[in-house]
């Protein structure tokens, strides 16, 4: 008997799909962010996470560090990729 965790699995699927994508296109209902403390990695995540308090805290950290000038040309979140994936997998 298997235990299913659909929300965690779907979030991991979204993040893996983005990691393997070579296109710079962002599907409707999603947005791209760059994550990392050194080397940045691009992730495409659903806009539904914008309402979550834990994600809003990440956005506040990004605002404090970068203001509205993001060096990658898109939203940059200054945290480890592992922390970001862990957080977003619980939100999606």
N, C-alpha and C positions, 0 to 999 in steps of 0.2 A: 504494500500500500504506500503510495507516494503522497507527500504533503506538497500542496501547490501554494506558491506565493506569487500570485499574478501581478501585483503592483511592483514588487521588487524585480521580478523577471522582466516585465515590460520595460521598466526603467533601464535595466542593464542592457536590454536589447536595443533601446534607443541610443544609449551611449556607445555601444559596440558598433552599431550601424554607422554612427557619425565617425568613429575612429577609423573605419575602413573606407569611408567615402572619399572620393577624390574630387568631387564637384564642390564648388563654392556656393551652390544654391541652398537656400533655406526654405523648407516647406512651409506652407501657410499654417499659422498657429504655433510656430516655433521661432526661436531666435538663437543667434550664435553668440557664444562667449569664448574668450581666451582665458585659460586657467593655467596657473603654475607660478612658482616662485622664481625659477630660473628660466628654463626653456618652457615656452607656452604651448599648450595644446588646444585646438579648437574643438568645442562641443556644441551641438545643437540640442536645445532643450525646449520643452513645451512652455508656452507663455503662462500656463496655469500655475507654474511655480512662483510667479511674481507676487502672488497673494500670500505666500507662506512667510511667517515671521523669521524663520531661520535663513531663508534666502534673502529677505530684505536686509538682514544684518550683514550678509556678505556684500550686498550692494552698498551699504553704508561704509564698510571697510574699503571697498574700491573707490568710493567717492572721496574718502579721507586721504587715500594714497595718491590718486590720479586726478581728482577733480573731474572736470568734463573733458579732459584731454587724455585720450587713451593711446599709448604708443603703438598698439597693434592696428589701429584704425577701427576697432570695434570695442565692445565692452570687455575690459580685462579685469579678472577677479584674482587678487593676489593671495591664493592659498594653495596648498598642495593638491595635486590632481587626485590623490587617494581620498583626501577629506572631501573634496568636491563630489566625487563619484559616490561616496558613502552618503553624503547629505542628499543629493538629488535622487538617489535610488529610493530613499524613504519618502520623498515628496511626490514623485510621479505616479 
